[in-house]
Each structure stands twice: as structure tokens, then as C-alpha cells.
């Protein structure tokens, strides 16, 4: 087992947040599993281990299907955070079988490939309209003007959330996702609780409307979905809708701005992309790998496991470092080099195993649509000012990305 006292891994250091990849290289050199005392976690930095552990049933996103908090050596969350945890803990991302299996099966009945495929023309049209407005304005903030509104509108359209109600969706999502950072502050928790209450109350009303008057939307489909007598409870419906919105746009927003910031820093690759738009599909995959929007994914150790001779005990928490795994030279040739033609690209940005991102096909459609629209309609897109990183580690993004056209 290695210690990290003398390493540059520090998820609260602005220099690390600016470029964590050299620190990841140090971690991979140091070992396959590393105890990190500031968060009480075990860091796993190598691709092979991350990929295997994502599929290992001795780990879980929750432990409450098998243990009480006390049995597991953990403390129950504070009572004043109950609205957030009720919302979060009933979503399939934070459940294990059999509940996860049941909910994912029911959600999959509504979230079918045909539903996603049917959205393609809408996604492309909306991406084109957003880029048209950016061009007409002579530039702007790519985050605010294109990256955010596209996936928010798409998932809201899927869910059947009226356009007039969509204003609070992104702020609610941002406040809830603040709780996924390491050691969130009391202020972050308070914002997440308030957003959880408001978002849940809104969805409860919308679900009641769709029960009375079903439509051709995902919420109506989730209400109707059943299998062998199973249906989603109202709380599961609410938690699923919030999860689909948060996961359905948070990663896409950050992948978009991280990706364009990477392209601006690699002008040779950007020139190649501008010359050959057929590179868009592999470019999307490579940009997801190169600067991963989700840097870390946590799992609880449900039964003792051994990694490279080190026993990680039941009750411990493992932090799988997606950003590090996606830069592992054992898997990716010259991982620090952006290569939009990279064909062999088994990145794990969408996770793996039973928690593989159900919205990955939609995310790929959105990323390709916005990239294609920008290449076609803003061929001279250029950086207007150096962007600032958000002070987050787990969900990696920018405060904004100012561009000219």
C-alpha cells in the first residue's frame, strides 16, 4: 500500500484542478491502490483495475441493501439532508440489485433506442439554431449559448417538461450535483436540499398531470412502464426523472466545453477536424477520454477485496479515478496526446458494468450535433479569452468559454 503525502494529488488545489493528469501519472507509478486520508478513500488509478472493479459485485453504489449504517461502520446522513438523500437514494445510479435491476428494466422500456433515435432531427435542428444565434451575435460564451441549452432542452423535451418550466432545471441540477464533490460543505448541502425539495415538488405535480392526461413523453412512458406486475413508485419516478436530467446533461455540458478548450490548445488537431468533418465520431470519443467530465466514481466495499496484495476491508470506500484510467499508457498509446483519429479507444467515461450510462447514446448524438454545427456554421471559431476552471474535482468543467466567430 502506498501513501500520498509526498505526491501532488490534491483535489482542492487550483493547480491540480487546472491539470490533474501529471498527478495521476504519479499515482499510477506509485501503485494500484492508494489510501488517501483527507477523504478516507482508497484511490484506484489504473485502467485495468478501474474497469474490473466497475464490474465487481463485491462493490456497490450503496450498502443499505445489505447493511445498516451501524453494521457497516458508517454514520447516517444528518437529518436535515433527508430531502437530498431520499431523492438521490431512489435513483438507479445509487441502487444495487434487486432494486437496481427492476428500475433499470422498467426505465429501459421507456428509454429505448427508437426513442433516442427519433430525437436526432430535433437535436440537430436545435444545435443549428443555437449556433446560428452565436454567429449572429459575433461570438459569446460557448458554455451559456450552446453547451448548456442543448442537452437541457433535449432531456426536458424527452421528459415532457414544458418549455416555460425549464428555467430552474439547470440551477437545480448544479446545486444537487454539488453533493457529489469530495467533502461537500454545509452550504453546498443546504443548496442541494433546497433544490431537491423544489425539483421533487415540481415533478410531483407534473406526474399527477401526466397520470390524468398521458402524452408521448418519457414521464408518461415511465408511469405506464410495467413488467410482471412491477411498476415504479412515485418516488422512483421522481428520482429517475431527476437522475436522467442531471446525468443527461451535466456530463454533456462539460464534455462540450472541455472538448473545445482541448481543441483550441491543439490547433493541429482542430485544423484536421475542420478539414474532415467525418472525424467527428472519433473526435467525440477522444475528447471524452482526453479531458473526462466525470473524474471519479465511488463504490463501497461490501466484502473484503484484495488489490495487488493490499486488503481493502468491508466498509471502505473506493474512488475509481476515471481521468487517470483514461490516461493510462498501458492502454492508450501516448495518452497525453490528443489524437482525433484514435481508433482503439476503450475509455470508461460512461462507466461500465450494471451502472453503464443509460444515456450514452443520447450524449453522443448531442456532442456530435453541436460539434458538427459549430464546424459548419462557425468555421473560424476561436478562443476570445483564457477560460477559468470550475473549483470542482469530481465533475470537471469550465466557468465559461468565450469565443469569437
Secondary structure, DSSP 8 states (H G I E B T S, - for coil): -B--TTS---TT-HHHHH--HHHHHHHHHH-S-EEETTTTEEEE--HHHHHHHTT-TTEES-STTT--TTTTT-----GGGHHHHHHHHTSGGG--TTHHHHHHHHHHHHS-HHHHHHTHHHHHHHHHHHHHHHHHTTEEEHIIIIIHHHHHHHHHHHHT--GGG-HHHHHHHHHHHGGGSTT--HHHHHHHHHHHHHHHHHHHHHHHHHHHS--SSHHHHHHH--BTTB---HHHHHHHHHHHHHHHHHHHHHHHHHHHHHHHH-HHHHHHHHH-GGGHHHHHHHHHHHT-SB-EEEEEESS-EEETTEEE-TT-EEEEEHHHHTT-TTTSTTTTS--TT-------TT--GGG--TTHHHHHHHHHHHHHHHHHH-TT-EE-S---B-S-SSB--BS--EEE-
